[in-house]
Amino acid sequence: MFGKIKSFERLGNKIKISFEKRIGEIEVISPYIINVFAAFKREEHFSRAIEGEKAQSCDIKVTGYEDRIEIHTEAVKVLVYDNFKVDFFDVNGIALCEDYRGIRESFIRRGNGSIGEGEGHKTENNYDLHKIEVIKTMKGNEYFYGFGDKTGPLNKKGYQYEMWNTDDPSPHVESHKALYKSIPFFITLREKQAFGIFFDNTFKSNFDMGKENSNYYYFGANDGNLDYYFIAGPKITNILDRYTYLTGKTPLPQKWTLGYQQCRWSYASENRVMEIAENFRKKDIPCDVLYLDIDYMDGYRVFTWDKEKFEDPKLMIKKLKEMGFKLVTIIDPGVKKDKGYSIYDQGIKNNYFATDKDGIPYVNEVWPGDSLYPDYSKPEVRTWWSENQKIMMDAGVEGIWNDMNEPASFRGPLPDDVMFNNDGRLSDHTEIHNVYGHLMSMATFEGIKKYTGKRPFVITRACYAGTQKYATAWTGDNQSFWQHLRMSLPMLMNLGISGITFCGTDVGGFSSDCTAELLSRWVQVGCFTPLFRNHSAMHTRDQEPWAFDKVTEEINRKYIKLRYKLLPYLYDLMWVSENAGLPVMRALMLHYQQDEKTYEINDEFMFGENILVAPVVQQGQKARTVYLPKGTWIDYWTKEVIEGEKYILRETPLDVCPIFIKAGSIIPSYEPQSYVGEAQNKNLILDVYLGKGKYVHYGDDGESFKYKDGEYNLYEFTMEASQEAVVLNIDNVHNNYKTTYERFTFNINNFIAREILVDGKAIDFNINKDEFEKTTFVVLAKNSKILIR
C-alpha cells in the first residue's frame, strides 16, 4: 500500500515521509501524543472530534537510518518502517504498541450457517478487509477498555465491535456489535503500563480486539483517511487527560442537572405532569427535573405544542418553577413534511435538508410520518437549529433532550447516497452518519447558550468522540431486566473512560415491566450515576418511586436523599472532570493500576477517588463479595474500619448498597433539600474519615459561565491524624465568588474528642455514641487550624 521509504522532511512538528506509492505523516502533538496520518479520501486533515490547533511546541529529534526513521520526544520513541509500519516505545526502549508484520488470518467457522438461520438463529461472519486498516501485535496479556457504551464486560479483549450509530430497541446483549454511539477510542493496559489509541474516522469502522486471531488486534474503516492518535501513559488517568485535551473535556453543568430526574413516555397532559410534580413534594422525595416525551408536540412536529394537552405551556412551566422543578422537552431531528408548518417551510426554502444524489430532499418516516432530516453538517443549518431553541427557551424550558439522532428511521436505514454539505466538503451518508447526533448536539448547545446565557443542558442518545463538549448522554433504550442493570455498570465505566463523564442509564429500565426489587437496586446505582434519571416506556407499568409499595418508596427516598446530600461532592467531581478529564464513575483500575485484581471488576466502581460503591445486581441477593483495594476503608453504614487488598463479604438486605470510604477522606455534603436552590447552602457539612488526606472543594453560582472568568471559590482542607490527635487546616485558596458559606460543620468519624482548639482557642463540641462514635463541631467558614485531641 505504501512501499519502501524514499525520503522524509521535517516541517515543524510534522515529519512528512515519502514512500514509493504515497505520502505518510507523523505529527507530534505533544511529547505524549503522536498522530499517524495518510490521505486516502481527502488531502486535508479534518476532524469532527478535535477543534482548534492542538500541537504544542516540544523537543523533537528525528533521525533517518537505512531501514527506518526514528522520532524521539521526551516521553516516547516512534519507529517508522517501510509500508508505513509504526512502532511505539517508551523512553527506556520498552515496546508499547507495534504494528503486526503478518497477515490477517481468521479462525475457521465450520458448517453451513444458513441452516441455523432458517430456524431464526443469528450467525456471524468474519469481517472482510478494509480500505483503511491498522493491525497491532498482541502479546497475550493485554486488557482493553473504552469504545463508549458497548455491551459486554469492562475488559473488551476477545470482542469485536462496529462503529455505526444504531437505533436497536431489541434487548441489548453482549453480542450487540453496535449501539447508539461511535467512540473509536480505547486504552490498552499491559504489564501495568497503559496507552490509548483514538482512530479519528467517521466512516463505518470495525475494532477486533483479538477475537479473530489471538496474535493481533486491529481497527479498520470502509473509507476515509488513515488518521489515528497514539496517546502515551503510563497511567490511565494521564491518558484520559490527554485524550480529552484532544477531543474536549466535559464542561461544568448547572448544579440542578445533577439532581434526580423523572421521565416517562409519556406524561402526555398538563394534569398528569402536575400530578407527578405534586406527588414528589407531598411524598418528600427530592426531584429537580421532569421531562416531556414526544406526545407534548402538535402531531410530533418539533418546536410545537399540542394546545389541547398543554393549553398554556408558559403558565404550566411557571407553576413548576414555583415548585422547584425544571422542565426538559424532547426534540428529534425528523421534521414533518407538512406545507404550512414553519420549520418545514424554512428548511425547504433555504435548502436545509439532506438530499438524495439528485439534490431532492430525502424523505423517510419517523414519528410525524413522512419526515426530512436537517443537514447539521452545514454551518447555516446548525445556526438555524440553534435559533429554533429560542422557541423552547421562551416558553421556559430549561433543557433539550435530543433523541432518534443516529439518525433513526422507520422505512429502512438512510441510503448511503443521501448527501450532506459537510462544511463545504460534499459528502454522503456513510461519512456523516456517525457524527449526525454529535452535530445536532453542537447546534442545540450553542442555541441554549445564546438564548439563556447559562450552561446548556443537552441530553443525547447518539454520540461521536468529542460529544462530551456539548451534551450528556444516556445508554438508550434498555430493558427492565437484571441483566441490563448488571451490564449498565461496565457500560457507564467505559463511557467515562471514553471521555463521556456526564452519563447515565434509564433507571429501572425503559422497556418491559420493572419489579419493586429491581427498581430498589437500580436506584442505588443511580444515586452514584452522574445523570440520575428514571425513565420508562408507554404501556409498561408505572415506575415512579411510589408506584410499587411503601418499602420500595422508602428505599427510593433514602437513596435519592443520599444523592442530594452528596451533591457538593458530585459537583466537585464535575469540576475535576472539566480540568483533568476524569470521569465521575471510575473503574477501580483507574486508581489502582498496579493491582491486577482490579482489571476486570464489573460490579464495583469508584465514585470519584474517595468512595467505593459495590451495588447488588442480582435478584434476591442478600450478601455479596466486595474487593477492597490496598489501603484502609471505612464502611459508610457501620463505620467499621477494614484493611484492603482483600475480598470481604457484606450482607445486603434490600435497602443496603455497600459503600466504602477511603481513609483520609473529607466528604462534603449538604443539609436536606427537595431541589437544588430550595435554600442557600450556608452550612457545608464535612464528614471526616481519619487518615492523611487533602480535599479541595469548589463553589460558584451553579449556572452561569462566570466561573470561567475566575468567579469561584476554592477551599482546601488538609488532615493529619493519629490515634491521639487530628489536625485539620482550612485554607480558602481562591476567593472570588461573593456568596460564601457562613460555617462548616465537621463530623469526625470513629473519634471521641477530649478538647478541640480552633486557632488555639477551645470551642464546644458534641459526642455521639448511639450508632457509632463521632465528634461533631461547628466553625466559621474561614481560614483556620483545628487541633482535635
C-alpha positions in Angstrom: 0.0 0.0 0.0 2.9 2.4 0.8 6.1 0.6 -0.3 9.6 1.5 0.8 10.7 4.7 2.4 12.3 7.1 -0.2 12.8 10.3 1.9 11.5 12.4 4.7 11.4 16.0 5.7 10.5 17.7 9.0 8.1 20.7 8.9 7.8 21.9 12.4 6.0 19.2 14.4 5.3 17.2 11.3 7.5 14.6 9.7 6.4 14.0 6.1 7.6 10.7 4.8 7.6 9.9 1.1 7.1 6.2 0.3 7.2 4.6 -3.1 3.4 4.8 -3.5 2.1 7.5 -1.3 2.9 10.0 1.5 2.6 9.4 5.2 2.8 11.9 8.1 3.8 11.6 11.7 2.8 14.7 13.8 4.0 15.2 17.3 1.0 16.9 19.0 2.8 16.8 22.4 5.6 14.7 23.9 2.8 12.1 24.7 0.5 12.4 21.7 1.5 11.2 18.3 -0.7 11.4 15.2 -0.3 8.9 12.3 -1.9 10.2 9.1 -2.1 9.3 5.4 -4.6 10.9 2.9 -6.8 8.3 1.2 -10.1 10.2 1.0 -9.0 13.8 1.2 -5.7 15.6 1.4 -6.7 17.8 4.3 -6.6 16.8 7.9 -10.3 17.3 9.0 -11.8 16.3 12.4 -15.3 16.5 13.9 -13.9 15.5 17.3 -10.9 17.8 17.6 -11.5 21.5 17.4 -8.7 24.1 17.2 -4.9 23.7 17.0 -3.6 21.2 19.4 0.0 20.8 18.5 2.4 22.0 21.2 5.9 23.3 20.9 8.2 20.5 22.2 11.6 19.0 21.6 11.7 16.5 18.8 14.6 14.6 17.5 14.3 12.9 14.0 17.0 10.5 12.7 17.0 8.6 9.4 18.5 5.1 9.2 18.8 2.6 6.3 15.7 0.7 7.4 13.7 3.2 9.5 13.1 6.7 10.7 13.3 7.3 14.5 11.4 10.1 16.1 12.1 10.9 19.8 10.2 13.1 22.3 10.8 13.3 26.0 8.2 10.6 26.5 8.1 8.2 23.5 10.2 6.8 20.7 8.5 6.3 17.4 10.0 4.0 14.7 8.7 4.2 11.2 9.5 1.4 8.7 8.7 0.5 5.1 5.0 0.2 4.2 4.3 2.8 7.0 4.7 0.3 9.8 4.8 2.3 13.0 6.0 1.1 16.4 5.9 3.0 19.7 8.3 2.6 22.6 8.7 4.3 25.9 11.9 6.2 26.7 13.5 3.1 28.2 13.1 1.3 24.9 10.2 -1.0 26.1 7.8 -1.8 23.3 4.3 -0.4 23.9 2.5 -0.7 20.6 3.8 -2.4 17.5 2.4 -3.0 14.1 1.8 -6.6 13.2 4.0 -7.8 10.4 2.0 -10.9 9.4 -1.3 -11.0 7.5 -4.9 -11.2 8.9 -5.8 -14.8 9.3 -9.2 -15.6 10.9 -10.2 -18.7 12.8 -12.3 -21.2 10.8 -16.1 -21.2 11.0 -17.3 -24.8 10.4 -20.6 -25.9 9.0 -23.4 -24.2 7.0 -24.6 -21.2 9.0 -27.6 -20.6 6.7 -29.2 -23.8 8.0 -29.3 -22.3 11.5 -30.7 -19.0 10.1 -33.7 -21.0 8.8 -34.7 -21.6 12.4 -34.1 -18.0 13.3 -30.5 -18.3 14.7 -28.3 -15.3 14.1 -25.0 -16.4 12.6 -21.7 -14.4 12.4 -19.3 -14.0 9.6 -15.7 -12.9 9.7 -15.0 -9.3 8.6 -13.6 -8.5 5.2 -10.5 -6.4 4.7 -11.0 -2.7 5.0 -9.8 0.2 2.8 -8.1 1.7 5.9 -6.7 -0.9 8.3 -4.2 -1.0 11.1 -3.1 -4.3 12.7 -1.3 -4.3 16.0 0.7 -7.1 17.7 -0.9 -8.7 20.7 1.4 -10.1 23.4 -1.4 -12.0 25.1 -1.6 -10.2 28.4 -3.5 -7.1 27.3 -6.6 -5.6 28.7 -8.7 -3.3 26.6 -11.1 -0.5 27.8 -13.2 2.2 26.2 -15.3 2.3 23.0 -18.1 4.1 24.7 -21.1 2.2 26.0 -20.7 -1.0 24.0 -22.3 -4.0 25.7 -20.4 -6.7 27.4 -17.8 -6.6 30.2 -15.4 -3.9 31.2 -12.4 -5.6 29.5 -13.1 -5.8 25.8 -10.4 -8.4 25.0 -11.7 -11.0 22.7 -14.6 -8.9 21.5 -15.4 -7.3 18.1 -17.3 -4.1 17.6 -18.7 -1.8 14.9 -18.7 1.9 15.0 -22.1 2.7 13.3 -24.7 4.5 15.3 -27.6 2.2 15.5 -31.1 2.5 16.9 -31.8 -1.1 18.1 -34.6 -1.4 20.6 -34.2 -5.2 20.9 -32.9 -6.3 24.3 -29.2 -5.4 24.3 -26.9 -8.3 25.0 -23.2 -9.0 24.7 -23.5 -10.0 21.0 -24.5 -6.4 20.0 -21.6 -5.0 18.0 -23.1 -1.5 17.5 -25.5 0.7 19.5 -26.2 4.4 19.5 -22.7 5.8 20.0 -19.5 5.5 18.0 -16.4 6.5 20.1 -13.4 4.9 18.3 -11.1 5.3 21.3 -9.6 2.6 23.5 -7.0 2.1 26.2 -4.6 -0.8 26.3 -3.3 -1.9 29.7 -0.4 -4.4 29.7 2.2 -5.2 32.4 0.8 -2.3 34.4 1.5 0.3 31.7 -1.1 1.8 29.5 -1.6 3.7 26.3 -4.5 4.9 24.3 -5.4 4.9 20.6 -8.0 7.2 19.0 -8.9 6.3 15.4 -10.5 9.6 14.2 -12.5 8.3 11.2 -16.3 8.8 11.0 -17.0 6.2 8.4 -18.2 2.7 9.5 -15.3 1.1 11.3 -14.5 -2.2 13.0 -12.4 -3.0 16.0 -11.4 -6.6 16.6 -9.6 -6.9 20.0 -8.2 -10.4 19.5 -11.4 -12.2 18.5 -10.3 -13.0 15.0 -6.8 -14.1 16.0 -5.1 -14.0 19.4 -1.8 -12.8 17.8 -3.2 -9.4 16.9 -5.9 -6.8 17.3 -6.9 -4.4 14.6 -9.1 -1.4 13.6 -10.2 -0.6 10.1 -12.7 1.6 8.2 -14.5 1.3 5.0 -13.4 4.7 3.8 -11.8 7.9 4.9 -8.2 8.6 5.9 -5.7 6.8 8.0 -5.8 9.0 11.0 -5.1 7.8 14.5 -3.5 9.2 17.6 -1.2 7.2 19.9 -1.5 8.6 23.5 1.2 7.6 26.0 0.6 7.0 29.7 1.8 5.1 31.5 -1.1 5.9 33.9 -4.6 5.6 32.6 -5.5 8.9 34.4 -2.8 10.6 32.3 -4.2 9.1 29.1 -7.7 10.4 29.9 -6.4 13.9 30.5 -4.6 13.8 27.1 -7.4 12.2 25.2 -9.8 14.9 26.5 -7.2 17.6 25.7 -7.7 16.5 22.1 -11.4 15.9 22.0 -12.6 18.3 24.7 -13.5 18.0 28.4 -17.0 17.8 29.8 -17.9 21.3 30.8 -19.2 22.0 34.3 -23.0 21.6 34.2 -25.6 23.6 36.0 -26.0 22.2 39.5 -29.7 21.3 39.2 -28.8 18.9 36.4 -27.1 16.7 39.0 -30.4 16.3 40.9 -32.9 13.5 40.5 -34.8 13.5 37.2 -38.2 11.8 36.3 -39.2 10.9 32.8 -41.8 8.7 31.0 -43.0 8.1 27.5 -45.2 10.0 28.1 -46.6 12.4 30.7 -49.0 13.4 27.9 -51.1 16.1 29.6 -50.6 19.1 31.9 -52.8 17.4 34.6 -50.5 14.3 34.6 -47.3 16.5 34.8 -48.7 18.4 37.7 -49.8 15.2 39.4 -46.3 13.8 39.2 -44.8 17.1 40.5 -47.2 17.3 43.4 -46.5 13.7 44.4 -42.8 14.3 44.7 -43.3 17.3 47.0 -46.1 15.6 49.0 -44.1 12.4 49.5 -40.9 14.2 50.4 -38.9 12.7 47.6 -36.4 15.2 46.2 -36.6 15.9 42.4 -35.3 18.7 40.1 -36.3 17.7 36.6 -39.4 16.5 34.8 -39.4 15.5 31.1 -41.9 15.7 28.3 -41.6 13.0 25.6 -42.9 13.2 22.1 -46.6 13.4 22.9 -46.4 17.1 24.0 -45.9 18.1 20.4 -48.6 19.0 17.9 -48.6 15.9 15.7 -45.0 15.2 16.6 -43.9 18.5 14.9 -40.7 19.6 16.6 -40.7 23.0 18.3 -44.5 22.9 18.7 -47.0 22.2 21.5 -50.3 20.3 21.5 -52.6 23.0 22.8 -55.3 20.5 23.8 -52.9 18.6 26.1 -50.9 21.7 27.1 -53.2 24.7 26.8 -50.7 27.2 28.2 -47.2 25.8 28.4 -45.7 29.0 29.8 -48.1 29.1 32.7 -47.6 25.4 33.4 -43.8 25.8 33.4 -44.1 28.9 35.7 -46.1 26.7 38.2 -43.5 24.0 38.0 -40.7 26.5 38.6 -42.5 27.8 41.7 -42.5 24.2 43.0 -38.7 23.9 42.2 -39.0 21.9 39.0 -37.2 22.4 35.7 -38.8 21.1 32.5 -36.9 19.3 29.8 -38.5 18.6 26.4 -37.6 16.1 23.7 -36.6 17.3 20.2 -36.0 14.8 17.4 -34.3 15.6 14.1 -37.1 14.4 11.9 -39.1 17.4 10.6 -42.6 16.6 9.5 -43.2 17.1 5.7 -46.1 19.5 6.0 -46.5 22.6 3.9 -47.5 25.5 6.2 -45.5 24.2 9.1 -42.9 26.9 9.6 -39.9 24.6 10.4 -40.5 22.6 7.3 -41.2 25.6 5.2 -38.0 27.3 6.3 -35.9 24.2 5.7 -37.3 23.7 2.2 -36.9 27.4 1.3 -33.2 27.5 2.4 -32.1 24.0 1.3 -31.5 23.0 4.9 -32.4 19.3 4.5 -30.3 16.3 3.4 -31.0 15.3 -0.2 -30.7 12.4 -2.5 -28.0 12.3 -5.1 -30.1 14.3 -7.4 -30.5 17.2 -4.9 -34.1 16.4 -3.9 -34.8 16.5 -0.2 -34.7 13.0 1.2 -37.8 11.7 2.9 -38.2 8.8 5.3 -40.6 8.0 8.1 -40.2 8.9 11.8 -42.8 9.7 14.5 -44.5 12.5 12.5 -44.9 10.3 9.4 -43.0 11.5 6.3 -40.1 13.5 7.6 -37.0 15.3 6.4 -33.6 15.4 8.0 -31.8 18.7 8.7 -28.2 18.7 7.4 -26.4 19.6 10.6 -23.1 19.3 8.7 -23.9 22.6 7.0 -23.0 25.7 9.1 -26.1 27.6 8.2 -28.3 24.7 9.3 -26.6 24.5 12.7 -27.2 28.2 13.1 -30.8 27.8 12.1 -31.3 24.9 14.5 -29.6 26.9 17.3 -32.0 29.8 16.7 -35.0 27.4 16.9 -34.0 26.6 20.5 -35.4 30.1 21.4 -38.9 28.8 20.8 -38.5 26.4 23.7 -36.4 28.7 25.9 -39.0 31.4 25.6 -41.6 29.0 26.9 -39.5 28.4 29.9 -38.0 25.1 29.0 -34.6 24.6 30.8 -33.0 21.8 28.7 -33.4 19.8 25.5 -33.4 16.1 25.0 -32.1 15.0 21.6 -33.4 11.6 20.6 -33.6 9.5 17.4 -30.5 11.2 16.2 -28.4 8.2 14.9 -30.4 9.2 12.7 -33.3 6.7 13.3 -35.8 6.0 10.5 -38.8 3.6 10.2 -38.7 2.8 6.5 -35.2 1.2 6.5 -31.9 3.0 7.1 -30.9 6.1 5.2 -29.3 5.0 1.9 -25.5 5.5 1.6 -26.0 8.1 -1.1 -28.0 10.6 0.9 -26.0 13.8 0.5 -24.7 16.2 3.1 -22.8 19.5 2.9 -20.1 18.6 5.4 -18.9 22.2 5.8 -18.3 22.6 2.1 -16.9 19.1 1.6 -19.8 17.4 -0.2 -20.2 14.0 1.5 -22.6 11.2 1.6 -24.3 9.5 4.5 -21.5 7.0 5.0 -19.3 9.8 6.3 -21.9 11.8 8.2 -23.9 9.1 9.9 -21.7 8.7 12.9 -21.5 12.4 13.6 -25.1 13.3 12.8 -26.1 13.3 16.5 -22.9 15.0 17.5 -23.5 17.9 15.2 -27.2 18.1 16.3 -25.9 18.4 19.9 -23.4 21.1 19.0 -26.2 23.2 17.4 -28.5 22.6 20.4 -25.8 23.5 22.9 -25.0 26.8 21.1 -28.6 27.8 20.9 -29.4 27.3 24.5 -26.2 29.1 25.5 -27.1 32.0 23.2 -30.6 32.4 24.5 -30.2 31.7 28.2 -26.6 32.7 28.9 -26.5 29.7 31.1 -24.6 26.4 30.9 -26.7 24.4 28.4 -28.3 21.1 29.4 -28.5 18.9 26.4 -29.1 15.1 26.6 -28.4 13.0 23.6 -28.6 9.3 22.6 -26.2 9.4 19.6 -22.6 10.4 20.1 -19.2 10.5 18.5 -15.8 11.3 20.1 -15.9 14.8 21.5 -19.7 14.9 22.1 -18.9 15.4 25.8 -18.2 19.1 25.0 -21.9 19.6 24.1 -24.1 17.0 25.8 -24.8 14.5 28.5 -25.6 11.0 27.2 -27.6 8.0 28.3 -27.3 4.4 27.2 -30.5 4.4 25.2 -33.5 2.0 25.3 -32.6 -0.5 27.9 -34.9 -3.1 29.4 -36.2 -3.7 32.9 -34.0 -6.8 33.2 -31.5 -7.7 35.9 -29.1 -8.4 33.0 -29.4 -4.8 31.9 -28.7 -3.5 35.5 -25.6 -5.6 35.6 -24.4 -4.6 32.2 -25.0 -0.9 32.9 -22.0 -0.7 35.2 -19.3 -1.6 32.7 -21.1 0.4 30.0 -21.0 3.5 32.2 -17.5 2.9 33.3 -16.3 2.6 29.7 -18.3 5.7 28.7 -16.3 7.5 31.3 -13.1 6.0 30.0 -14.1 7.3 26.6 -14.4 10.9 27.7 -18.2 11.0 28.4 -18.2 12.0 32.0 -21.8 13.1 32.3 -23.8 9.9 31.5 -26.4 7.6 32.9 -29.0 4.9 32.1 -32.7 4.8 32.3 -33.0 3.9 36.0 -35.5 1.0 36.3 -35.2 0.2 32.6 -37.1 1.7 29.7 -38.9 -1.3 28.2 -40.7 -4.2 29.9 -42.2 -4.1 33.4 -39.9 -3.2 36.3 -40.3 -5.0 39.6 -40.1 -3.5 43.0 -36.9 -5.2 43.8 -35.2 -4.3 40.5 -36.1 -0.6 41.0 -34.9 -0.6 44.5 -31.5 -1.9 43.4 -31.3 0.3 40.3 -31.9 3.5 42.3 -29.0 2.5 44.5 -26.8 2.6 41.4 -28.5 5.7 40.0 -27.6 7.5 43.3 -24.0 7.5 42.1 -24.5 7.9 38.4 -23.8 11.4 37.0 -27.1 11.5 35.1 -29.8 10.2 37.5 -33.0 9.7 35.5 -35.8 7.3 35.9 -37.4 6.7 32.5 -39.9 4.1 31.2 -41.9 3.4 28.1 -45.6 3.6 27.3 -47.7 0.6 28.1 -45.3 -0.5 30.8 -46.3 -0.3 34.4 -45.8 2.9 36.3 -42.2 3.3 37.5 -42.1 6.4 39.7 -40.6 5.9 43.2 -44.1 5.5 44.8 -45.5 3.2 42.1 -45.0 -0.1 43.9 -45.2 -0.3 47.7 -44.2 1.6 50.8 -40.9 -0.4 51.1 -39.9 0.5 47.6 -40.9 4.1 48.0 -38.8 4.4 51.2 -35.7 2.9 49.5 -36.1 5.3 46.6 -36.5 8.2 49.1 -33.4 7.0 51.1 -31.1 6.9 48.1 -32.5 10.0 46.3 -31.9 11.9 49.5 -28.4 10.5 49.8 -27.8 11.8 46.3 -28.8 15.3 47.4 -26.7 15.0 50.5 -23.6 14.2 48.3 -24.3 16.9 45.7 -21.4 19.1 46.7 -19.0 16.1 46.3 -20.5 15.3 42.9 -20.3 18.9 41.8 -16.6 18.9 42.8 -16.1 15.7 40.7 -17.6 17.5 37.7 -15.2 20.4 38.2 -12.3 17.9 38.4 -13.6 16.4 35.1 -13.5 19.8 33.3 -10.0 20.3 34.5 -8.5 16.8 34.3 -10.8 14.7 32.1 -11.5 12.2 34.8 -15.0 10.6 34.9 -17.3 10.5 37.9 -17.9 6.8 37.8 -14.4 5.2 37.6 -13.4 1.6 37.1 -11.2 0.6 40.0 -8.1 0.2 37.9 -8.1 3.9 37.2 -6.7 4.5 40.7 -5.3 1.0 41.4 -3.5 0.3 38.1 -0.8 -1.7 39.9 -3.4 -4.1 41.3 -4.3 -6.7 38.7 -7.3 -7.8 40.7 -9.0 -4.6 39.7 -8.6 -5.0 36.0 -11.9 -6.9 35.4 -14.2 -6.0 38.2 -17.5 -5.3 36.5 -19.8 -4.8 39.5 -17.9 -2.2 41.6 -16.9 1.3 40.8 -15.2 4.3 42.4 -17.4 7.4 42.8 -14.6 9.8 42.5 -11.4 8.8 44.3 -12.8 8.6 47.8 -15.9 6.5 47.6 -16.2 2.8 46.5 -19.6 1.5 45.6 -20.4 -2.2 45.3 -24.1 -2.4 44.3 -26.2 -5.5 44.3 -27.1 -6.5 40.7 -28.6 -10.0 41.2 -32.2 -10.7 42.1 -32.7 -11.9 45.7 -29.0 -11.4 46.7 -28.8 -10.9 50.4 -25.0 -10.9 50.6 -22.2 -10.2 48.2 -18.4 -10.3 48.0 -16.6 -7.0 47.7 -13.0 -6.4 46.7 -11.3 -3.6 48.6 -8.0 -2.4 47.0 -4.9 -1.5 49.1 -5.4 0.9 51.9 -7.8 1.4 54.8 -11.5 1.6 54.1 -14.5 2.6 56.3 -17.9 1.0 55.8 -20.3 4.0 55.2 -23.2 2.5 57.0 -21.5 0.9 60.1 -18.2 2.9 60.2 -16.3 -0.4 60.5 -12.6 0.1 59.6 -11.3 -2.5 57.2 -7.8 -3.1 55.8 -7.9 -3.5 52.0 -6.2 -5.6 49.3 -8.6 -8.4 50.0 -12.1 -9.7 49.4 -14.7 -9.3 52.1 -18.4 -10.5 52.5 -21.1 -8.0 53.1 -24.7 -8.7 54.0 -27.1 -6.8 51.7 -30.7 -6.5 52.8 -32.8 -4.8 50.2 -32.2 -1.3 51.5 -28.4 -1.6 51.7 -26.0 -0.9 48.9 -22.4 -1.5 50.2 -20.4 1.8 50.2 -16.9 2.3 51.5 -15.0 5.5 52.2 -11.2 5.6 51.8 -9.3 6.6 55.0 -8.1 10.1 54.8 -11.2 11.3 53.0 -13.1 14.5 53.7 -16.5 14.3 52.1 -18.6 17.5 51.7 -22.4 17.3 52.0 -25.5 19.5 52.2 -28.4 19.6 54.6 -31.7 18.1 53.3 -33.3 19.8 50.4 -36.2 19.0 48.0 -34.5 20.5 45.0 -31.3 22.4 44.1 -31.7 26.0 45.2 -34.5 25.5 47.6 -32.4 27.3 50.2 -29.0 28.9 50.2 -26.4 26.4 51.5 -24.8 28.5 54.2 -23.6 25.4 56.1 -21.2 22.9 54.5 -21.1 19.6 56.3 -17.8 17.7 56.2 -17.6 14.1 57.1 -14.0 13.2 58.1 -12.6 9.7 57.9 -9.3 9.6 59.8 -6.0 9.4 57.9 -3.7 11.6 56.0 -5.5 13.4 53.2 -6.4 16.6 51.3 -9.7 17.7 49.7 -10.4 20.6 47.5 -14.0 21.9 47.4 -15.2 24.1 44.6 -18.1 26.7 44.7 -19.7 29.0 42.2 -23.2 30.3 41.3 -24.1 26.9 39.8 -25.5 28.1 36.5 -23.5 30.8 34.6 -20.2 30.9 32.8 -18.8 33.5 35.3 -16.5 30.8 36.8 -14.5 30.9 33.5 -13.6 34.4 34.4 -12.4 33.4 37.9 -15.7 34.0 39.8 -15.5 31.0 42.1 -14.2 29.8 45.5 -11.8 27.0 46.3 -11.5 25.6 49.8 -8.6 23.3 50.6 -9.0 21.0 53.6 -6.0 19.0 54.8 -5.8 16.4 57.5 -3.1 14.7 59.6 -4.4 12.1 62.0 -3.2 9.7 64.7 -4.9 7.8 67.4 -4.2 10.7 69.8 -5.0 13.7 67.7 -6.4 15.1 64.5 -5.1 18.3 62.8 -7.3 20.0 60.2 -6.4 23.0 58.2 -8.9 25.2 56.3 -7.5 27.4 53.5 -9.6 29.4 51.1 -7.1 29.3 48.3 -9.3 31.1 45.7 -11.9 33.6 46.9 -13.6 35.4 44.1 -17.3 34.4 44.5 -19.4 36.7 46.6 -21.8 34.1 48.1 -19.8 32.0 50.6 -20.5 29.6 53.4 -21.1 31.0 56.8 -20.0 27.9 58.7 -18.5 24.4 58.4 -19.9 21.5 60.4 -17.3 18.8 60.9 -18.2 15.2 61.8 -15.1 13.3 62.9 -16.0 9.6 62.5 -14.6 7.0 64.8 -13.0 9.5 67.2 -14.1 10.8 70.6 -12.5 14.2 71.4 -11.5 15.5 74.8 -10.9 19.0 73.5 -10.9 21.0 70.3 -8.8 24.1 69.6 -9.5 26.4 66.7 -6.5 28.7 66.1 -5.5 28.0 69.7 -8.9 28.7 71.3 -11.2 26.0 72.8 -14.6 25.5 71.3 -17.7 23.4 72.2 -18.4 20.1 70.5 -20.8 17.2 70.7 -20.1 13.4 71.1 -22.4 10.9 69.5 -22.1 7.2 70.6 -25.6 6.0 69.7 -24.9 4.4 66.3 -21.1 4.8 66.2 -18.5 7.1 67.7 -18.5 10.6 66.2 -17.3 14.0 67.3 -19.3 17.0 65.8 -18.4 20.7 66.0 -19.1 23.9 64.0 -16.5 26.6 63.0 -16.8 29.8 61.0 -16.1 29.4 57.3 -12.7 31.0 57.2 -9.0 30.0 57.2 -8.3 28.1 60.4 -6.1 25.5 62.0 -8.0 23.0 64.1 -6.5 20.6 66.7 -8.7 17.8 68.0 -7.5 15.6 70.8 
